[in-house]
Amino acid sequence: MPDQPPYLRVADVLRERIASHEWSPGDRLPSRAELGQAYGVGENVIRRAQELLISLGTLEGRAGSGTYVAEPRERLRMVRSIYREQAGGSPFAADMAALGRRGSWESRTDAKVPAPADIAARLGLAEGDLCVRTAYEFLADGKPVQLSTSWEPYALTAGTLVVLPEAGPHAGVGVVRRMAEIGVTVTRAVERPEPRTASLEEATLLGVQKGTLVTHIVRTYYAEDGRPVESADIVVPAGLCEIVYEVPVNS
């Protein structure tokens, strides 16, 4: 059997020191040079060991400051349900309120963005047709827990008060309620979850290590006449959030 790679051996030692309370949550670890000298390895080995523990949530890196023992983060329960949308208000805020957390989000909307091929296919458009694209970063008590990029056909909402999802009198109420304001009844949502690893950009926004396991959900909302009215790519870090589906049952 091959020997354990040095970075895994170092990661085990660091984990044991944390488990034995030699270092407590919030404590700053010695520098990579100091740890490398202590364990007889190079700084690159220490870096890989720390990156592994960051991806597992044991450590956290702070730019320009060093590496720290992470504060324990409770795994959040996120409910995926059309009922949350129909209830009014933000479904994410409702989820967080149910957990005693403060849910908030930051967003950036770009109007009249040409639809790439995959988005056009989801929305029943021609490639290059104009869409409204909104990028979201969702926060629980100020910490990022979910990303989403939403696409809506520009022709559907152009000239209405809901053309910008996060502006106007109906900002932030969710797709179902916004579409109802322009006479479009959303009756169905289709979601396709799949596991993958976080890109560098996603990891940076979520405060996790690149390559961390995430759940990527492709969601599309449909009106009662079968038209797709919105499609989104939702990214949730698997280690931080538990995703639960609430399925309607016809009586």
C-alpha positions as CSV (number, residue, x, y, z in Angstrom):
1,M,0.0,0.0,0.0
2,P,1.5,3.4,-0.9
3,D,2.4,5.8,1.8
4,Q,0.0,8.5,2.7
5,P,0.7,11.8,0.8
6,P,2.5,14.3,3.0
7,Y,-0.3,16.9,2.8
8,L,-2.9,14.3,4.0
9,R,-0.6,13.4,6.9
10,V,-0.3,17.1,7.8
11,A,-4.0,17.6,7.5
12,D,-4.7,14.8,9.9
13,V,-2.2,16.3,12.4
14,L,-3.8,19.7,12.2
15,R,-7.3,18.2,12.5
16,E,-6.2,16.3,15.6
17,R,-4.8,19.5,17.2
18,I,-8.1,21.3,16.6
19,A,-10.1,18.3,17.9
20,S,-8.0,18.3,21.1
21,H,-8.7,22.0,21.6
22,E,-5.1,23.1,21.2
23,W,-6.6,25.6,18.8
24,S,-10.1,26.9,19.3
25,P,-12.6,28.4,16.8
26,G,-11.3,31.8,15.8
27,D,-7.7,31.1,16.6
28,R,-5.1,32.0,14.0
29,L,-2.8,29.1,12.9
30,P,1.0,29.6,12.8
31,S,2.4,30.7,9.5
32,R,3.0,28.1,6.7
33,A,6.7,28.6,7.2
34,E,6.4,27.8,10.9
35,L,4.2,24.8,10.3
36,G,6.5,23.5,7.5
37,Q,9.5,23.7,9.8
38,A,7.6,22.0,12.6
39,Y,6.5,19.0,10.3
40,G,9.6,18.9,8.1
41,V,7.7,19.7,4.9
42,G,7.6,22.5,2.4
43,E,5.1,25.4,2.5
44,N,3.4,23.9,-0.6
45,V,2.5,20.8,1.4
46,I,1.1,23.0,4.2
47,R,-0.9,25.0,1.7
48,R,-2.5,21.8,0.3
49,A,-3.3,20.5,3.8
50,Q,-4.9,23.8,4.7
51,E,-6.9,24.0,1.4
52,L,-8.3,20.5,2.2
53,L,-9.4,21.5,5.6
54,I,-10.9,24.8,4.3
55,S,-12.9,22.8,1.8
56,L,-14.2,20.6,4.7
57,G,-15.1,23.7,6.8
58,T,-12.5,23.0,9.5
59,L,-10.4,26.1,8.6
60,E,-11.1,29.4,6.9
61,G,-8.7,31.6,5.0
62,R,-8.8,35.4,5.4
63,A,-7.1,37.3,2.6
64,G,-4.0,39.2,3.9
65,S,-4.5,37.8,7.4
66,G,-3.8,34.1,7.5
67,T,-5.6,30.9,8.2
68,Y,-8.0,30.4,11.1
69,V,-9.9,27.7,12.9
70,A,-13.4,28.0,11.5
71,E,-16.4,28.8,13.7
72,P,-18.8,25.9,13.5
73,R,-21.5,26.5,10.9
74,E,-24.9,24.8,11.3
75,R,-26.0,23.1,8.1
76,L,-29.1,25.0,6.9
77,R,-32.2,23.4,5.7
78,M,-33.5,24.8,2.4
79,V,-37.0,23.8,1.3
80,R,-37.7,23.8,-2.5
81,S,-41.5,24.2,-2.9
82,I,-43.9,26.0,-5.2
83,Y,-45.9,26.7,-2.1
84,R,-43.2,29.0,-0.8
85,E,-43.5,31.1,-3.9
86,Q,-47.3,31.2,-3.8
87,A,-47.3,32.4,-0.2
88,G,-45.9,35.8,-1.2
89,G,-42.7,37.5,-0.3
90,S,-39.3,36.0,-0.7
91,P,-39.2,32.2,-0.5
92,F,-35.6,32.4,0.7
93,A,-36.5,34.9,3.4
94,A,-39.3,32.6,4.5
95,D,-36.9,29.6,4.7
96,M,-34.4,31.6,6.8
97,A,-37.1,33.0,9.1
98,A,-38.3,29.4,9.8
99,L,-34.7,28.7,11.0
100,G,-34.5,31.8,13.1
101,R,-32.1,33.4,10.6
102,R,-32.1,36.7,8.8
103,G,-32.3,36.1,5.1
104,S,-31.1,38.8,2.7
105,W,-29.6,39.0,-0.8
106,E,-27.6,41.1,-3.1
107,S,-28.3,41.3,-6.8
108,R,-27.2,42.7,-10.1
109,T,-29.6,42.9,-13.1
110,D,-28.7,43.4,-16.8
111,A,-31.5,44.0,-19.2
112,K,-31.4,43.1,-22.9
113,V,-28.8,40.4,-22.6
114,P,-28.6,38.0,-25.7
115,A,-29.6,34.5,-24.6
116,P,-26.8,31.9,-24.9
117,A,-27.7,28.6,-26.6
118,D,-28.5,26.6,-23.4
119,I,-30.7,29.4,-21.9
120,A,-32.5,29.9,-25.2
121,A,-33.3,26.2,-25.3
122,R,-34.7,26.3,-21.8
123,L,-36.9,29.3,-22.4
124,G,-38.1,28.3,-25.9
125,L,-36.3,31.2,-27.5
126,A,-33.9,31.6,-30.4
127,E,-30.3,31.9,-29.5
128,G,-29.5,35.6,-29.2
129,D,-33.0,36.7,-28.2
130,L,-33.0,39.3,-25.5
131,C,-33.3,38.4,-21.8
132,V,-33.3,40.0,-18.4
133,R,-30.4,38.4,-16.4
134,T,-30.2,38.8,-12.7
135,A,-27.3,37.4,-10.6
136,Y,-28.0,36.8,-6.9
137,E,-25.9,36.2,-3.8
138,F,-28.2,35.0,-0.9
139,L,-27.0,35.5,2.7
140,A,-28.0,33.9,6.0
141,D,-27.2,36.3,8.9
142,G,-24.8,38.0,6.5
143,K,-23.0,34.9,5.4
144,P,-23.3,33.7,1.7
145,V,-25.1,30.4,1.4
146,Q,-26.5,30.3,-2.2
147,L,-25.9,31.8,-5.6
148,S,-28.4,32.1,-8.5
149,T,-28.4,33.5,-12.0
150,S,-31.9,34.0,-13.3
151,W,-33.0,34.6,-17.0
152,E,-36.4,35.9,-18.1
153,P,-37.5,36.6,-21.7
154,Y,-37.3,40.4,-22.2
155,A,-40.3,40.4,-24.5
156,L,-42.5,38.9,-21.7
157,T,-42.0,41.7,-19.2
158,A,-40.8,44.7,-21.4
159,G,-42.7,47.9,-20.6
160,T,-44.2,46.5,-17.4
161,L,-43.5,47.3,-13.7
162,V,-41.9,43.9,-13.2
163,V,-39.3,44.0,-16.0
164,L,-36.5,44.4,-13.4
165,P,-36.9,41.6,-10.7
166,E,-35.3,43.7,-7.9
167,A,-36.7,47.2,-8.8
168,G,-40.1,48.8,-8.7
169,P,-43.1,48.2,-6.6
170,H,-43.0,44.4,-6.9
171,A,-39.2,44.0,-6.2
172,G,-38.1,40.8,-4.4
173,V,-41.4,39.0,-4.2
174,G,-40.4,36.0,-6.3
175,V,-41.1,34.9,-9.9
176,V,-44.6,33.6,-9.3
177,R,-46.0,36.8,-7.7
178,R,-44.3,39.0,-10.2
179,M,-45.7,37.2,-13.2
180,A,-49.1,37.3,-11.6
181,E,-48.9,41.1,-11.7
182,I,-48.8,41.0,-15.5
183,G,-51.5,38.4,-15.9
184,V,-49.2,35.3,-16.3
185,T,-50.2,32.4,-14.0
186,V,-47.2,30.2,-13.1
187,T,-48.4,26.6,-12.4
188,R,-45.3,24.5,-12.6
189,A,-41.7,24.5,-11.7
190,V,-39.2,21.9,-12.9
191,E,-35.9,21.5,-11.1
192,R,-32.9,19.3,-12.0
193,P,-30.3,19.0,-9.2
194,E,-26.9,17.6,-9.9
195,P,-23.6,17.5,-7.9
196,R,-20.5,19.1,-9.1
197,T,-17.5,21.1,-7.8
198,A,-17.5,24.9,-7.3
199,S,-15.7,27.1,-9.9
200,L,-13.2,29.6,-8.7
201,E,-15.7,32.5,-9.0
202,E,-18.4,30.5,-7.2
203,A,-16.0,29.5,-4.4
204,T,-14.9,33.1,-3.9
205,L,-18.5,34.4,-3.7
206,L,-19.5,31.6,-1.3
207,G,-16.4,31.8,0.9
208,V,-15.4,28.2,0.3
209,Q,-12.5,26.5,-1.4
210,K,-12.4,26.0,-5.1
211,G,-13.5,22.4,-5.9
212,T,-15.9,22.3,-2.9
213,L,-18.9,20.0,-3.6
214,V,-22.0,22.0,-4.5
215,T,-25.5,21.1,-5.7
216,H,-26.3,22.8,-9.0
217,I,-30.0,23.2,-9.6
218,V,-31.4,24.0,-13.0
219,R,-34.9,25.5,-12.4
220,T,-37.5,26.5,-14.9
221,Y,-40.9,28.1,-14.2
222,Y,-43.8,27.4,-16.6
223,A,-47.0,29.3,-17.1
224,E,-50.4,27.5,-17.3
225,D,-50.2,27.5,-21.1
226,G,-46.9,25.7,-21.0
227,R,-44.6,28.7,-21.8
228,P,-41.3,28.9,-19.9
229,V,-41.2,32.2,-18.2
230,E,-38.0,32.0,-16.2
231,S,-35.0,29.8,-15.8
232,A,-32.2,29.9,-13.3
233,D,-28.9,28.2,-12.3
234,I,-28.8,27.8,-8.5
235,V,-25.6,26.9,-6.7
236,V,-25.7,25.7,-3.1
237,P,-22.6,24.4,-1.1
238,A,-23.4,20.8,-0.1
239,G,-21.5,21.0,3.2
240,L,-23.5,24.1,4.3
241,C,-27.0,23.4,3.2
242,E,-29.4,20.5,3.2
243,I,-31.9,20.7,0.3
244,V,-35.4,19.3,0.9
245,Y,-38.1,19.0,-1.7
246,E,-41.8,19.6,-0.8
247,V,-43.9,17.8,-3.4
248,P,-47.6,18.6,-3.9
249,V,-50.0,15.7,-3.7
250,N,-53.3,15.9,-5.6
251,S,-56.3,14.7,-3.6
